[in-house]
Amino acid sequence: MTRPYDPDPYPRGGSALSRGFLPLALITLGVVFLLSNLIPDRGRAALIVLGLGAAFAIGRLTTGRYGYAVPAGILMAIGVYVLVHEFDIQGLRGMSSAGLFFVLLGLGFAAVYVIGLRPAEIWPLFPAVILVGLGLVLLGASWIGPLASLSWITAYWPVALVLLGAWLLLREAIPAPVRRPMATLGGLALLVYGILAAAASVAAGGALSRTGIAPGSGSAPFADTITLDQPISAGQTLTVANTSGSTTIHGGDGQTVHVVASRHFAIGGQGPDVRLTPTSSGLSLGSTTTGRGGTFFGDDGSVDYTVELPAAAAVNVQSSSGQVQVDGVSGPVDVTTTSGSVHLNDISGAVSATSTSGSIAGSQLLHVRQARATSGSISLESVFTDPAQITTTSGKVNLKLLPGSAEQLDVHSSSGSVEPQGGLQLSNGVTRRDTLSGTLGTPAAGATLDVQTQSGGVTVGQ
C-alpha cells in the first residue's frame, strides 16, 4: 500500500504571518542599524532600543504571541527616555530624571496593553497607572501644581470603603462572566482615585507640605515665589549667579533692584535660599542650597529670576544651566552661560556674551565687544563702531550691520561659506568663499570686526 507523497517532509506550523515574522524582524533591524550609521553618534543608542521595540511589536502582530507585546512596549519607553537625554530636548531639560523615567515606563506598560490587542487583559494598566502617578509626583510641584484645584476629592475617601463593602456584600449575586470585569475595572478606578487624591493633596499643601507654605493656599509645596528689593546706584553692577534656572533682566526707572525669584524643588530636595546682598561694586544675586546634594527623589532645586533694575546699572550674569535674557539696559552687559541660550535686546552699553552650549541672539545693540559660542549659532543686529570679536566653534554667524556702523571687516570660516548680503558696500573689499574683508564707512582707529568660525557659515549684511 502506497502513501501519498508529502512534498514537505518538515512541515512548518503556523500561519503565513507567523512565518513572516523572522524576515520582517530582520528587515526592521537592518533598517535600524543602517540608519544608526548615518545619524550622529548621540542618537544611535536610542534608535537601536526603539528599533528592538518595533521588532517585538512586529512579532506580536505577525505571530499572534502575546508575550512579544511586553518587551515591545517597555523597550520603546526606554528608547524614548534615552532619546530625551541624548538630544537634551527643549522643554524637558531640567526635569527630574527619575520622575521622567517612571512616567515613560508607565506609558510603556500602557503601550503593552495597546500592542497586546487583548482588551480583556488589562493587567498592564495597573503598573502603568502606578508608575505614571509616581513619576508625576517625582517631577515636582511645577507639574502637579494644577491638581491643587482637585484637592476636594480627598474628603470623599470614605466612599471607597462604602463601595468596597457593597461589593463584598453583593458580588455573589452578580453573574460570573460579569463579576471579573467589574472587579478589575473597580480596582483600577480605586487605584486612579488614590493616586489622583495623593497628588492633589501634595499640590495643595497637604500632609507633605513644607514649613512656611500654608495648606490650602493653592500654591504648590515644591514651587514658590519670593521677592527681594535693594537700592543700587547708577554705574554700579548687579552680579547674578544662577546655577540652574532662567534669568530675565529688564531695565527701567528708579533706583531699586526688584527681584522675583521662582523656586522649584522636588520631594527630596530643599528650597534654595535666595539672597540679594550689597557688595563693594553694587549688588549680588544668588542662591545657596542645603548642601545635602541630590537624592533619588530630586535635587536641591532651581530658581528662575525675573529682575527689574535701573537702566543705567551694569549687569554681569553667570548661568550654569538656563536661558538668559537682558533688555532695556544702557549700562555694560556681560553674560556667560554654560548650557543655555542668550537673548539681548535694546542695549546701549558695551556687550559681551559667551555660551558654551547654546545660541546667542541680539537686536538693537550699540556696542558689541565680544560674542563667543562653542556649540551654537550667533545672530546679532547692532551698530558696529568698536573693536569686536565674534567667534564660534560649531555654529553659524549672522550679522546685520545697522545704519551708523563703521568697521574694518575681517571675516574667515575654516569650514563654511562667507556671504555678504543686503547690498553690503565695502571699500577695498575682498570676497572669497571662506573670506570677507574690507572697510565699511570711516572706522575709528583699531575698530575691527573680527569674525572667525570653525564649522559654520557666515552672513554679513546691512
C-alpha positions in Angstrom: 0.0 0.0 0.0 1.5 3.3 -1.0 1.1 6.6 0.8 0.7 10.0 -0.9 4.0 11.7 -1.3 4.5 14.6 1.1 6.3 17.4 -0.7 7.5 18.9 2.6 8.9 16.3 5.0 9.4 19.0 7.5 6.0 20.7 7.8 6.1 24.2 9.1 3.3 25.1 11.5 1.6 28.5 11.9 0.1 31.0 9.6 1.8 32.9 6.8 2.1 35.9 9.0 3.8 33.8 11.7 6.3 32.5 9.1 6.9 36.1 8.0 8.0 37.3 11.5 11.7 36.5 11.1 12.2 38.2 7.7 10.2 41.2 8.8 12.2 41.4 12.1 15.4 41.2 10.1 14.3 43.9 7.7 13.4 46.2 10.7 16.7 45.6 12.4 18.6 46.1 9.2 17.0 49.4 8.6 17.6 50.5 12.2 21.3 49.6 12.1 21.7 51.2 8.7 20.2 54.4 10.0 22.4 54.2 13.1 25.4 54.5 10.8 24.1 57.6 9.1 22.9 59.7 12.1 25.0 61.4 14.9 26.6 59.2 17.5 24.5 60.5 20.3 21.3 59.3 18.6 22.4 55.7 17.9 21.6 54.1 21.3 18.1 55.5 21.3 17.4 54.4 17.7 18.7 50.8 18.4 16.5 50.4 21.5 13.4 51.8 19.7 14.2 49.5 16.7 14.3 46.5 19.0 10.9 47.5 20.5 9.5 47.9 16.9 10.8 44.4 16.1 9.0 42.9 19.0 5.8 44.8 18.1 6.0 43.3 14.6 6.5 39.9 16.2 3.3 40.4 18.2 1.3 41.3 15.1 2.7 38.6 12.8 2.9 35.6 15.2 0.0 36.4 17.5 2.2 35.7 20.5 1.0 38.0 23.3 4.4 37.8 25.1 6.1 39.9 22.5 3.9 42.9 23.5 5.7 43.2 26.9 9.3 43.8 25.6 7.9 45.9 22.7 6.2 48.5 25.0 9.0 48.6 27.6 11.8 48.9 25.0 10.0 51.7 23.2 9.6 53.6 26.5 13.3 53.2 27.4 14.2 54.2 23.9 12.2 57.5 24.2 13.9 58.1 27.6 17.4 57.6 26.1 16.4 59.9 23.2 15.3 62.7 25.5 18.6 62.6 27.4 20.9 62.2 24.3 19.4 65.1 22.5 18.6 67.3 25.6 15.2 68.0 24.1 14.0 71.6 24.7 11.2 71.8 27.3 12.3 68.6 29.1 15.6 70.0 30.2 15.8 70.3 34.0 13.0 67.8 34.7 13.7 65.2 37.4 15.4 62.2 35.7 13.8 59.7 38.0 10.4 61.2 37.5 10.7 61.3 33.7 11.8 57.7 33.7 8.9 56.4 35.7 6.4 58.4 33.6 7.8 56.9 30.4 8.0 53.4 31.8 4.3 53.7 32.9 3.5 54.8 29.3 5.4 51.8 28.1 3.1 49.4 30.1 0.2 51.3 28.6 1.7 50.6 25.2 1.9 46.9 26.2 -1.9 46.9 26.6 -2.4 48.6 23.2 0.1 46.4 21.3 -1.3 43.3 23.0 -4.7 43.7 21.3 -6.5 41.9 24.1 -9.0 44.3 25.7 -9.7 41.8 28.5 -6.1 41.6 29.5 -5.9 44.9 31.5 -3.1 43.9 33.9 -0.6 46.3 32.1 -2.8 49.2 33.1 -2.1 48.6 36.8 1.7 49.2 36.7 1.1 51.9 34.1 -1.1 54.0 36.5 1.2 53.4 39.4 4.4 54.3 37.6 2.9 57.3 35.9 1.5 58.6 39.2 4.8 58.1 41.0 6.7 59.8 38.1 4.4 62.8 38.2 5.0 63.2 41.9 8.8 62.9 41.5 8.7 65.6 38.8 7.7 68.1 41.5 5.1 70.6 42.1 5.7 72.6 38.9 4.0 69.7 37.1 1.3 68.7 39.6 0.5 72.2 40.8 -2.7 72.4 38.6 -4.1 69.4 40.6 -4.4 71.6 43.6 -7.9 72.6 42.5 -8.9 68.9 42.8 -7.8 68.6 46.5 -11.5 68.5 47.5 -11.7 64.9 46.3 -9.6 63.7 49.2 -12.5 64.4 51.6 -14.5 61.6 49.9 -12.1 58.7 50.5 -14.7 57.0 52.9 -16.8 56.4 49.8 -14.2 53.9 48.8 -15.0 51.9 52.0 -18.7 52.1 51.2 -18.2 50.8 47.7 -15.8 48.0 48.9 -18.4 46.8 51.5 -21.2 46.9 48.9 -19.1 44.8 46.6 -18.3 42.2 49.2 -22.0 42.0 50.1 -23.4 41.7 46.6 -20.7 40.1 44.5 -22.1 36.6 44.8 -25.3 37.8 43.3 -23.5 39.1 40.2 -23.2 36.6 37.3 -19.7 35.2 37.0 -19.0 36.4 33.4 -19.7 40.0 34.6 -18.1 39.7 38.0 -14.5 39.6 37.0 -14.5 42.6 34.6 -16.4 44.6 37.2 -13.8 43.7 39.9 -10.9 44.6 37.6 -12.4 47.9 36.5 -13.4 48.8 40.0 -9.9 48.1 41.3 -8.4 50.2 38.6 -10.8 53.1 39.3 -9.8 53.0 43.0 -6.1 53.0 42.1 -6.6 56.0 39.9 -8.6 57.8 42.6 -5.9 57.1 45.2 -3.0 58.4 43.0 -5.0 61.5 42.0 -6.1 62.2 45.6 -2.5 61.9 46.8 -1.1 64.1 44.0 -3.8 66.8 44.6 -3.1 66.7 48.3 0.6 67.3 47.7 -0.1 70.1 45.2 -2.4 71.8 47.6 0.0 71.6 50.6 -1.5 68.6 52.4 0.4 66.1 54.5 3.7 66.6 52.7 3.6 70.4 52.7 6.7 72.2 53.9 7.1 74.6 56.7 6.2 78.1 55.7 3.7 77.2 53.0 0.1 77.5 54.1 -2.1 74.5 53.3 -5.0 75.3 51.2 -3.3 78.5 49.8 -3.3 77.0 46.3 0.4 77.3 45.8 2.4 74.1 45.2 4.6 73.0 48.1 7.5 72.4 45.8 7.4 75.7 43.9 7.1 79.1 45.5 7.9 82.7 44.8 9.7 85.3 46.8 10.5 89.0 46.2 13.6 90.9 47.1 14.5 94.7 46.8 17.7 96.6 47.3 18.8 100.0 46.2 21.6 100.4 43.6 23.3 103.5 42.2 23.9 104.3 38.5 27.1 102.8 37.3 27.1 100.0 39.9 26.9 96.4 38.9 24.3 93.7 39.5 26.0 90.4 39.6 23.8 87.3 39.1 25.0 83.7 39.7 22.3 81.2 38.7 23.4 77.5 38.8 20.1 76.2 37.5 17.2 78.2 36.1 16.3 81.0 33.7 17.4 84.7 34.3 15.4 87.6 32.8 16.5 91.2 33.4 14.6 94.3 32.4 16.0 97.9 32.6 13.7 100.6 33.9 13.4 103.6 36.1 14.0 104.2 39.8 17.0 103.3 42.0 16.0 99.9 43.2 16.6 96.3 42.1 13.4 94.4 42.3 13.8 90.6 42.1 11.0 88.0 41.7 12.5 84.5 42.4 10.5 81.4 41.5 12.0 78.5 43.4 11.4 74.9 42.2 12.3 71.8 44.1 11.2 68.1 44.2 10.2 66.0 47.2 13.7 65.0 48.2 15.1 68.5 47.7 15.2 71.7 49.7 14.2 75.1 48.6 17.2 77.2 47.6 18.0 80.1 49.9 17.9 83.2 47.6 19.8 86.3 48.6 20.3 89.8 47.2 23.2 91.3 49.1 25.3 94.5 48.8 28.9 94.3 47.6 31.7 96.8 47.1 30.7 97.1 43.4 26.9 97.0 43.7 24.7 94.0 44.4 25.0 90.2 44.2 22.0 87.9 43.5 22.4 84.2 44.0 21.1 81.2 46.0 22.6 78.6 48.3 21.3 75.0 48.9 21.3 72.8 51.9 24.5 71.1 50.8 22.8 67.7 51.1 23.1 67.2 47.3 20.7 65.4 45.1 18.6 62.4 46.1 16.6 59.8 44.2 13.5 62.0 44.6 15.2 65.1 43.2 18.0 67.6 43.5 18.3 70.7 45.6 16.2 72.7 43.2 16.4 75.6 40.7 15.5 79.2 40.7 14.0 81.4 37.8 14.9 85.0 38.3 12.9 88.0 36.9 14.7 91.2 37.7 13.9 94.9 37.2 16.7 97.4 37.7 17.7 101.0 36.8 18.6 101.1 33.1 22.0 102.7 33.9 23.2 99.9 36.1 25.8 97.4 34.8 24.8 93.7 34.5 27.0 90.6 35.0 25.3 87.2 34.7 26.9 83.8 35.2 24.5 81.0 34.4 25.3 77.3 34.6 22.1 75.9 33.1 19.3 78.1 31.8 18.3 80.8 29.4 19.5 84.4 30.0 17.5 87.4 28.7 18.5 91.1 29.1 16.8 94.1 27.6 16.4 97.8 28.0 19.8 98.4 29.7 22.1 101.3 29.0 25.0 100.1 31.2 27.5 97.4 30.2 26.3 93.9 30.0 28.4 90.7 30.4 26.7 87.3 30.1 28.3 83.9 30.4 26.3 80.6 30.2 27.5 77.0 30.3 24.3 75.5 29.0 21.6 77.9 27.8 20.8 80.5 25.2 21.4 84.2 25.5 18.9 86.8 24.2 19.8 90.5 24.3 17.7 93.5 23.1 17.8 97.3 23.2 21.2 97.6 25.0 23.2 100.8 24.5 26.1 99.8 26.7 29.1 97.5 25.9 28.0 93.9 25.3 30.0 90.7 25.9 28.3 87.3 25.6 29.7 83.8 25.9 27.8 80.5 25.7 29.4 77.0 25.9 26.3 75.2 24.7 23.6 77.5 23.3 22.8 80.2 20.9 23.4 84.0 21.2 20.9 86.4 19.7 20.8 90.2 19.9 18.9 93.1 18.4 19.1 96.9 18.8 22.6 96.8 20.2 25.1 99.7 20.0 28.4 98.4 21.3 29.1 94.8 20.8 32.6 93.9 22.1 32.5 90.1 22.1 30.2 87.2 21.3 31.6 83.7 21.6 29.7 80.3 21.2 31.3 76.9 21.5 28.3 75.0 20.3 25.6 77.2 18.9 24.8 80.0 16.5 25.3 83.7 16.8 22.8 86.2 15.4 23.3 89.9 16.0 21.8 93.2 14.9 24.0 96.1 16.0 25.6 99.4 15.2 29.3 98.2 15.0 31.8 101.0 15.7 34.1 99.4 18.3 36.7 96.6 18.2 34.6 93.5 18.2 35.3 89.7 18.1 32.7 87.2 17.0 33.8 83.5 17.2 32.0 80.1 17.0 33.4 76.6 17.1 30.3 74.9 15.8 27.6 77.1 14.6 26.5 79.8 12.1 27.1 83.5 12.4 24.5 86.0 11.1 25.4 89.7 11.4 23.3 92.7 10.4 25.3 96.0 10.5 22.7 98.7 11.4 23.0 102.3 10.0 25.9 104.1 11.6 28.2 101.2 11.6 31.8 101.9 10.6 34.3 99.0 10.8 37.2 97.3 9.2 35.9 93.8 8.5 38.0 90.6 8.8 35.8 87.5 8.4 37.0 83.9 8.0 35.5 80.5 8.1 37.5 77.3 8.4 34.7 75.0 7.2 31.8 77.0 5.7 30.9 79.8 3.3 31.1 83.6 3.9 28.3 85.5 2.2 27.8 89.3 2.0 24.0 90.2 1.9 21.7 93.2 1.8 23.8 95.3 -0.6 26.9 95.4 1.7 29.2 98.2 0.5 32.9 97.8 1.4 35.9 99.8 0.3 38.9 97.7 -0.8 36.6 94.7 -0.3 37.8 91.1 -0.9 35.3 88.3 -1.1 36.1 84.7 -1.4 34.2 81.5 -0.4 35.7 81.5 3.1 36.8 85.1 3.5 35.4 88.6 3.5 37.4 91.7 4.2 37.1 95.5 3.6 36.2 98.8 5.1 32.7 99.9 5.9 32.3 103.7 6.4 35.0 105.6 8.2 36.0 103.5 11.2 38.0 104.8 14.2 41.5 103.6 14.7 41.5 99.9 15.8 37.8 99.5 15.1 38.0 96.0 13.5 35.1 93.5 13.3 36.9 90.1 13.6 34.7 87.1 12.8 36.0 83.6 13.0 34.1 80.3 12.7 35.5 76.7 12.8 32.4 74.9 11.5 29.6 77.1 10.1 28.8 79.7 7.5 28.8 83.4 8.0 26.4 86.0 6.5 27.1 89.7 6.8 24.6 92.3 5.7 23.2 95.8 6.2 
